[in-house]
């Protein structure tokens, strides 16, 4: 199987980007970077795109980590069922 190019991965629903994570969890890019660096979001795939290093994750692999992080954020923000006591 041929290796995917950056442009192919950009539209591949099998992968999730930093921007998509930021939008879904309503967090800044710096928090996603820290989560990646500390292991909260493992398995990042690094690739160069237009001269910059960017990261993507295989959606099926990272989904449990994103769900756990979302629950934690909901508790902190008071948005979720946990905050209703």
N, C-alpha and C positions, 0 to 999 in steps of 0.2 A: 504494500500500500504506500502510495506517495505521501511524503510529508506535506502537511498543510502550510500554505503561506500565511503571512500575517493578515492579509486582506480576507482570506477564506475564513480564518478563525474569528475575524471581527464580526462576521454575520452568522456564525455557527451557534445555534441555540443550545448546543451541548456544552458550551463554555460560558462563564460569567466573567465580566470585566470588573476592574476597580470602580469604574463609573457606575456600573449597574449595582454593585454592592452599596456604594454611597447612596444611591437613590432609594434602594429597597430598605435600607436600615436608617436612612436619614442621618448619616455620619459624614465627617470630613475625610478627605483622602489621607490626611495624616494619621487618623485612627486606623484606617485600613492598612496603611504601611506599618504601623506599630503592631497591629494584630498579626500581620504576616511575619514580621521580624521576631516576634516573641513566641510564635508557634500556635497562636489562637486560630489562624487560618493556614493550615499546612497544605503542602502540595502545589504551591504556586508554580506556574509555568512562565518563565521569563523569556521574552523575545524582544528583538529590536524592531521598532516601528517608526519610520521617519526620523531616524537618528536618536530616538529615545528608547530606554529600556522600559517596558511595561509588563504587566502581569495579568494572567488569566488563570482561572481554575476550572477544572472539569466540574460542571454543575452537580452531577450525581455524587461526587466525592466530597464536595465542600458544603452541601446542603445541611447536613446535621450540625455542622459548626456554625453556620449562619443562623439556623433556628435557635440554637442555644444562646448565641450572642443577642439575637432579637429578644428573647425572653428576658435576658438580663437588662437590656436597654429599656424594655417595657416597665420592668420593676423600678428602675431608677427614675424613669420619666413619669411614672404613675399612669401609664396608658393601658396597662394590661389588667387581666383578671386578678393578678397577685396584689395589685395596689388597692383593690376594692375591699380587701380584707374579709 
